[in-house]
Amino acid sequence: MTIKENLDCVTKKIREAEARSGRAEGSVKLLAVSKFHPKEAVLEAMEAGQKSFGENRVQEAVEKFEQIDGAELHIIGSLQRNKVKNAVKVASVIESVDRIELLEEIEKQCAKIEKAIRVFFELHTGEESKAGFESAEKIREALALFASGAFPHIVPSGFMTMAPFSDDKELVRRSFITLREVSQALKKEYPQFPLNELSMGMSGDFEIAIEEGSTEVRIGTAIFGERHYE
Ligand SMILES: *Cc1c(COP(=O)(O)O)cnc(C)c1O
C-alpha cells in the first residue's frame, strides 16, 4: 500500500466513524504523525493532499520540516525546556503541554520572536502513559494564569490525551470520555478561550475516539507503516 492509499483508507474510516456517531462530516481533522519516517514520506503525503503533521521530537521535526513549505506542524511529544526555543519556531501547535513551567518557557520564547502559538493541555488519563498533567485541577491552575494575562503569546486551544495501549476497548473508551468531560467542564469555566480541540485517537483506537468526540486524530502507523526505532 502506498502512503496515498493509506491516507485514503484512513480518511474513509474517519468519515464513516463521524457518520456512525452523528458527527458532522469533516468535523474530525487528521494529523499525520511522521516521526521516524523520512522527509520523503512527508512529501509523498503532501502530494496526496495532507497538510498537517505531528512530530514527537523537536530536533527531528526541525531537520525534516525546516525546508518544507506549506506544512502545518504539531509537536505531540513530551517537551524539555531547552527544546522550546526551536519548537516554537517550527510548530504552529504544541499539543503536549503538561506543566506550567513549560508554558512560562513557551511564552518567553514566543515573545522574543513575536509569535503567537496555540497549545493543547495534555491530560494523563491512562495508567501506562506517564505523560500529561496529573489532573484537571492542574489544568485549571494553568487556565487561571491565562485568565490573569500571564501568557499573552499563547492561545489555549484544546486538550490532548493518549489512551492506554490495551485490547480492552472499554478501558480505552474511558480515557477518551475522561478527556471529553474535563474539556467540557473547563470550557464552561473559561468561555473566553477557544478550547475547541480534543486531540485523541491513534492508529489503534481512533474510531473509538471519534465516537467519544475527538476533533483531531493523530495517526502514524496506519499511514506511514511501522516505525523502525534505531
Ligand atoms: C506516535 C504517536 C502517535 C501515532 O501513533 P500510531 O499508533 O503510530 O498511530 C500519536 N500520538 C502520539 C502522542 C504519539 O507519540
The ligand as an SDF file (V2000), in Angstrom:
LIG
                    3D

 15 15  0  0  0  0  0  0  0  0999 V2000
    3.4610    8.1260   17.8810 C   0  0  0  0  0  0  0  0  0  0  0  0
    2.2840    8.8810   18.3800 C   0  0  0  0  0  0  0  0  0  0  0  0
    1.0590    8.8450   17.6980 C   0  0  0  0  0  0  0  0  0  0  0  0
    0.8070    7.9570   16.4790 C   0  0  0  0  0  0  0  0  0  0  0  0
    0.7600    6.6250   16.8570 O   0  0  0  0  0  0  0  0  0  0  0  0
    0.3170    5.4610   15.8240 P   0  0  0  0  0  0  0  0  0  0  0  0
   -0.0880    4.3530   16.7190 O   0  0  0  0  0  0  0  0  0  0  0  0
    1.5060    5.1420   15.0110 O   0  0  0  0  0  0  0  0  0  0  0  0
   -0.7980    5.9810   15.0090 O   0  0  0  0  0  0  0  0  0  0  0  0
    0.0260    9.6330   18.1780 C   0  0  0  0  0  0  0  0  0  0  0  0
    0.1720   10.4110   19.2680 N   0  0  0  0  0  0  0  0  0  0  0  0
    1.3270   10.4770   19.9570 C   0  0  0  0  0  0  0  0  0  0  0  0
    1.4150   11.3720   21.1390 C   0  0  0  0  0  0  0  0  0  0  0  0
    2.4100    9.7100   19.5430 C   0  0  0  0  0  0  0  0  0  0  0  0
    3.5410    9.7640   20.2480 O   0  0  0  0  0  0  0  0  0  0  0  0
  1  2  1  0
  2  3  1  0
  2 14  2  0
  3  4  1  0
  3 10  2  0
  4  5  1  0
  5  6  1  0
  6  7  2  0
  6  8  1  0
  6  9  1  0
 10 11  1  0
 11 12  2  0
 12 13  1  0
 12 14  1  0
 14 15  1  0
M  END
$$$$
